[in-house]
Amino acid sequence: MKFGEKLRLVRGRRHMTQEELARRLGLSKRTVEGYESGAFYPRKRQVYDQLAALFGVDKNWFLTEDDEGGDAAPGEEEARRVLEAAKALYAGGALSQQDKDALAQALMDAYWMAKSRQAGDKE
């Protein structure tokens, strides 16, 4: 999958317009249209960093055009970051059982919300 296709995919999943994305990146709508159509790529690496942060994906996902995981890559990266953050919380051993239960519940809620959103995207 090429950069423009990936950008269109993640933007669409967020129900974000090209105008909104352009505004958030400090670019013109025409530039975003050019990215998505494949007419050109970002010249500044900073744009890839901004896109990765905005959409919760690894910037390398945007930089590579061969995509073994298909459109699963953005979700996988988000899940990886959540797990890393959870590991950091547990590593200190300072969480009470109530805090651990609350964290586990929040993770389950996030999981079911994502599953629900995915089901809606497929319809």
Buried (B, 14 or more C-beta within 10 A) or exposed (E): BBBBEBBBBBBEBEEBEBEBBBBEBEBEBEBBEBBBEEEEBBEEEEBBEBBBEBBBBBBEBBBBEEBEEEBEBBBEBBBEEBEEEBEEEEEEEEBEEEEEEEBEEEBEEEEEEEEEEEEEEEE
